[in-house]
Structure formats: C-alpha cells, structure tokens
C-alpha cells in the first residue's frame, strides 16, 4: 500500500506548484525519484506523471511528481520548483522513510531538460531562506527520457526555448541552459534514452549530453532506439524495441546500487 497526497512546495503558494507524493509503506529508508513531466515548458503531460510514479513504486522506489510552474513563468522559476522538490524530500527524509543519499530525478522532453538542469546545477543548500531552502538540492541519479538538452540554433526545440526564456533570450543564457555546456564532474550517474526518428526533439540532444558526461568522467548509460514517436512515455503497447526502456532502466538502477524490495 502506498500513500498519495499533495504537498505545497512553497508556503505562500495559493495552488501550484505542488508535488504529489507516492510513498511506499516501508520499515527501512528507500530511494526516491522526483518525476518531471514534459510539455515544452507550456504544459505537463499526464501520461508522464502519475503512471511513471506508480511504475517506480513497483520497482520498490518512492516517487513524487513535481507540478512545476510553466509559461508564462520564465527561468529560473521551473528550476527553483524542481530543486525545491528535491530539497523538500531530503529535508523530510527521516519521516518519509527516504534514503537521503539516493534521491534521483527523472524527466521527459522539456521535463528532461529540467531534470538535467537539476543534475547540472545542484547545490549544497542556499545561504538564506527557510530550513528546506538550506537543504542540498544535489541528486544522486538522473533519468532523462527523450530530453531537450541544447538551445543551440541548429538543434533547438523552439517552443521550449521561447516558453522558458521568452522571445529574445541573451546569448549568455542560451549558452548556460544548453546543458551540454554546464556538466561537471559532480553530475550524478545518468540513464538516457531517445529514439533516432524522433521528429520533435532531435536525437542530437542526448548525444551532446552524453559526450559532455564522458568528457567530465561521469558514468552514464545511453540508449538510442531506432523507432518511436516523441512522447511515448512508458511505451506500453508500442511494438518497437523502445518498449524495453523501463526494464533496461530498472536494471541500471539495480546496477548503481538502487536495489529495494519490490512493492508487494
């Protein structure tokens, strides 16, 4: 049996942003994954939200779905929300039976860009703010599913750029949020998958990110499947090899030490 409820990310927020908890009844601390649905920073796809958390529960992992703010909110608002979700989970680790050293982030498409931003820009806690804000936002694992990575002109996903940064972002901001440029050796191990024929987000995106991880000496597992439209989520009912990404990802999680007793 798992617990499902919503928690406000900011005390003064009227409604959004919130995160929905999917906590497994557990005697011992378990790993937890923060889920960031895609939607081009203009929406949050439902099939990349609760169903993903329930799949993670089946693997024996806690999960939360972060309903981060979207357009017309601009950067850094979505990143602040996603980092706040990580901080909140780590701050409540004891009461929620979460292992604070095994907190990961998983994102799809533009949510993948946000997840990789969390991985790239993790910190050890803010100098000012409340107790949650002073808690580290670093994650210990990254799962990026057909992610937007680069804002470079030749590969950019225009909708994500405009929704996140507006119509006239500075070259400096475009460079910083082209995430292949800001990977460091402190990035967490990553599982990345994409499809070669994705017509919406070019396969160049994960390849650029994987190269940056390799250059920084960060462990990663990269999978490019030949077929599959953009946004296939869990790929249930899909007849191509991309349907196996969940099994391969589960094996990777076990390989990096995220074994947990499966949900009964």
QUIBEL-V289316 format. One record per pair of residues at least 12 apart in sequence whose ideal C-beta (glycine too) atoms are under 10 Angstrom apart, sorted by the first residue. I is the first residue (numbers start at 1). J is the second residue. Records with the same first field share a line. If there is no record, write none. Layout:
I: J, J
This chain:
1: 24, 25, 263, 264
2: 21, 22, 23, 24, 25, 26, 53, 54, 57, 62, 63, 263
3: 21, 22, 23, 24, 25, 62, 96
4: 20, 21, 22, 23, 50, 53, 54, 57, 65
5: 18, 19, 20, 21, 22, 23
6: 18, 19, 20, 21, 64, 65, 67
7: 19, 20, 21, 64, 85, 88, 89, 92, 96
8: 84, 88
9: 66, 67, 68, 69, 80, 81, 82, 83, 84, 85, 87, 88, 132
10: 69, 80, 81, 84, 88, 130, 132, 133
11: 130, 132
13: 69, 81
15: 67
16: 44, 67, 68, 69, 70, 73, 81
17: 66, 67, 68, 69, 70, 73, 77, 78, 80, 81, 82, 84, 85
18: 64, 65, 66, 67, 68, 81, 85
19: 34, 35, 63, 64, 65, 66, 67, 68, 81, 82, 84, 85, 86, 88, 89
20: 35, 49, 50, 53, 63, 64, 65, 66, 67
21: 53, 62, 63, 64, 65, 88, 89, 92, 96
22: 35, 50, 52, 53, 54, 55, 56, 57, 61, 62, 63, 64, 65
23: 53, 57, 62, 63, 64, 89, 92, 95, 96, 97, 98
24: 56, 57, 58, 59, 60, 61, 62, 63, 97, 260, 261, 262, 263, 264
25: 97, 263, 264
26: 60, 62, 96, 97, 98, 260, 261, 263
27: 97, 261
28: 97, 99, 260, 261
29: 62, 93, 94, 96, 97, 98, 99, 100, 101, 102, 260
30: 57, 59, 60, 61, 62, 96, 97, 98, 99, 102, 258, 260, 261
31: 56, 59, 60, 61, 62, 63, 98, 99, 100, 101, 102, 103, 104, 140, 141, 253, 256, 257, 258, 259, 260
32: 56, 61, 62, 63, 64, 86, 89, 90, 93, 96, 97, 98, 99, 100, 102, 103, 104, 105, 140
33: 52, 53, 55, 56, 57, 59, 61, 62, 63, 64, 65, 89, 102, 103, 104, 105, 106, 115, 139, 141, 142, 143, 253, 258
34: 53, 62, 63, 64, 65, 66, 68, 82, 83, 85, 86, 88, 89, 103, 104, 105, 106, 107, 115, 118, 139
35: 48, 49, 50, 51, 52, 53, 55, 56, 63, 64, 65, 66, 85, 104, 105, 106, 107, 108, 111, 115, 143
36: 48, 49, 52, 65, 66, 67, 68, 78, 81, 82, 85, 105, 106, 107, 108, 109, 110, 111, 112, 113, 114, 115, 116, 117, 118, 143, 144, 145
37: 49, 50, 51, 52, 65, 66, 67, 68, 106, 107, 108, 109, 110, 111, 112, 114, 233
38: 107, 108, 109, 110, 111, 112, 113, 114, 115, 145, 146, 147, 148, 160, 200, 201, 230, 231, 233
39: 70, 71, 108, 109, 110, 111, 159, 160, 163, 231
40: 70, 71, 109, 110, 111, 113, 148, 157, 158, 159, 160, 161, 162, 163, 164, 200, 201
41: 68, 69, 70, 71, 73, 74, 75, 77, 78, 109, 110, 111, 113, 114, 148, 157, 159, 160, 161, 162, 163, 164, 165
42: 70, 71, 72, 110, 159, 160, 162, 163, 164
43: 70, 71, 110, 163
44: 65, 66, 67, 68, 69, 70, 108, 110, 111
45: 108, 109, 110, 111, 231, 233
46: 65, 233
47: 108, 231, 232, 233, 234, 236
48: 65, 106, 107, 108, 109, 111, 112, 145, 231, 232, 233, 234
49: 65, 66, 67, 108, 111, 233
50: 63, 65
51: 65, 233, 234, 236
52: 65, 106, 107, 108, 111, 143, 145, 233, 234, 246
53: 65, 106
54: 234, 263
55: 106, 233, 234, 236, 246, 249, 250
56: 104, 106, 143, 246, 249, 250, 253, 260, 263
57: 262, 263
58: 246, 250, 262, 263
59: 246, 249, 250, 253, 254, 258, 259, 260, 262, 263
60: 250, 253, 254, 258, 259, 260, 261, 262, 263, 264
61: 98, 99, 102, 104, 250, 253, 258, 259, 260, 262, 263
62: 89, 93, 96, 97, 98, 99, 102, 103, 260
63: 89, 104, 106
64: 85, 86, 88, 89, 96, 98, 103
65: 85, 106
66: 78, 81, 82, 83, 84, 85, 86, 88, 89, 105, 107, 111, 114, 115, 118
67: 81, 85
68: 80, 81, 82, 83, 84, 85, 107, 111, 114
69: 81, 82
70: 110, 163, 164
71: 159, 160, 162, 163, 164, 166
72: 163, 166
73: 163, 164
74: 162, 163, 164, 165, 166, 169
75: 114, 117, 163, 164, 165, 166, 169, 173, 176, 177
76: 117, 121, 164, 177
77: 164
78: 110, 111, 113, 114, 117, 118, 163, 164
79: 113, 114, 117, 118, 120, 121, 137, 164, 177
80: 133, 137
81: 114
82: 105, 107, 111, 114, 115, 117, 118, 121, 137, 139
83: 105, 114, 117, 118, 121, 122, 123, 126, 133, 135, 136, 137, 138, 139
84: 129, 132, 133, 135, 137
85: 103, 105, 118, 137
86: 103, 104, 105, 118, 122, 135, 136, 137, 138, 139, 140
87: 103, 123, 125, 126, 129, 130, 131, 132, 133, 134, 135, 136, 137, 138
88: 132, 133, 135, 137
89: 103, 132, 135, 137, 139
90: 103, 125, 132, 135, 136, 137, 138, 139
91: 125, 130, 131, 132, 133, 134, 135, 136
92: 132, 135
93: 135
99: 140, 258, 260
100: 135, 136, 140
101: 140, 257
102: 139, 140, 141, 253, 256, 257, 258, 260
103: 136, 137, 138, 139, 140, 141, 188
104: 118, 119, 139, 140, 141, 142, 143, 188, 189, 190, 191, 253, 256, 258
105: 117, 118, 119, 122, 137, 139, 140, 141, 142, 143, 144, 188
106: 139, 141, 142, 143, 144, 145, 191, 249
107: 119, 142, 143, 144, 145, 146, 147, 148
108: 143, 144, 145, 146, 147, 148, 230, 231, 232, 233
109: 144, 145, 146, 147, 148, 157, 160, 198, 200, 201, 205, 230, 231
110: 147, 148, 157, 159, 160, 161, 163, 164, 201
111: 144, 145, 146, 147, 148
112: 142, 143, 144, 145, 146, 147, 148, 149, 160, 179, 192, 193, 194, 201, 205, 206, 209
113: 144, 147, 148, 149, 150, 151, 157, 160, 161, 164, 177, 178, 179, 201, 205, 209
114: 144, 147, 148, 160, 164, 179
115: 139, 142, 143, 144, 145, 147, 179, 190
116: 142, 144, 147, 148, 149, 177, 179, 180, 182, 183, 187, 190, 192, 205, 206, 209, 212, 213
117: 149, 164, 176, 177, 179, 182
118: 137, 138, 139, 142, 188
119: 138, 139, 140, 141, 142, 143, 144, 179, 182, 183, 184, 186, 187, 188, 189, 190, 209, 213, 218
120: 142, 176, 177, 179, 180, 181, 182, 183, 184, 186, 187, 188, 209, 212
121: 137, 138, 176, 177, 179, 182, 184, 187
122: 136, 137, 138, 139, 140, 184, 186, 187, 188
123: 135, 136, 137, 138
124: 136, 137, 138
125: 137, 138
138: 186, 187, 188
139: 187, 188
140: 188, 189, 256, 257, 258
141: 188, 189, 190, 191, 252, 253, 256, 257, 258
142: 187, 188, 189, 190, 191, 192, 209, 213, 218, 220
143: 190, 191, 192, 193, 221, 245, 249, 252, 253
144: 179, 190, 191, 192, 193, 194, 205, 206, 209, 210, 220, 222
145: 191, 192, 193, 194, 206, 231, 232, 233, 234, 235, 245, 249
146: 192, 193, 194, 195, 198, 200, 201, 203, 205, 206, 225, 228, 229, 230, 231, 232, 233, 242, 245
147: 179, 190, 192, 193, 194, 201, 205, 206, 209
148: 160, 161, 164, 177, 179, 200, 201, 202, 205, 206
149: 177, 178, 179, 180, 181, 192, 194, 201, 202, 204, 205, 206, 207, 208, 209, 210, 212
150: 174, 177, 178, 179, 180, 181, 201, 202, 204, 205, 206, 207, 208, 209
151: 164, 165, 169, 173, 174, 175, 176, 177, 178, 179, 180, 181
152: 174, 175, 178, 180, 181, 204, 205, 208
153: 174
154: 202, 204
155: 178, 201, 202, 203, 204, 205, 207, 208
156: 174, 178, 201, 202, 205
157: 200, 201, 202, 205, 230
159: 200
160: 177, 201
161: 173, 174, 177, 178
164: 177
165: 177
178: 205, 208, 209, 212
179: 205, 208, 209, 212
180: 204, 205, 206, 207, 208, 209, 210, 211, 212, 213, 215
181: 208, 212
182: 212
183: 208, 209, 210, 211, 212, 213, 214, 215, 216, 218
184: 212, 213, 216, 217, 218
185: 213, 215, 216, 217, 218
186: 216, 218
187: 209, 212, 213, 216, 217, 218, 219, 220
188: 213, 218, 219, 220, 256
189: 213, 218, 219, 220, 221, 252, 253, 255, 256, 257
190: 206, 209, 210, 213, 218, 219, 220, 221, 222, 252, 256
191: 219, 220, 221, 222, 223, 245, 248, 249, 250, 251, 252, 253, 255, 256
192: 205, 206, 207, 209, 210, 213, 220, 221, 222, 223, 224, 249
193: 206, 221, 222, 223, 224, 225, 228, 235, 242, 244, 245, 246, 248, 249
194: 206, 207, 209, 210, 222, 223, 224, 225, 228, 230, 242, 245
195: 223, 224, 225, 226, 227, 228, 229, 230, 232, 235, 238, 240, 241, 242, 245
196: 224, 225, 226, 227, 228, 242
197: 225, 226, 227, 228, 229, 230, 240
198: 224, 225, 227, 228, 229, 230, 231, 232
199: 229, 230
200: 229, 230, 231
201: 230, 231
203: 224, 225
206: 220, 222, 223, 224
207: 222, 224
209: 222
210: 222, 224
219: 252, 255, 256
220: 252
221: 248, 249, 251, 252, 255, 256
223: 241, 242, 244, 245, 248, 249, 252
224: 242
225: 238, 240, 241, 242, 243, 244, 245, 248
226: 240, 241, 242
227: 239, 240, 241, 242
228: 240, 241, 242, 243, 245
229: 242
232: 245
233: 245, 246
234: 246
250: 262
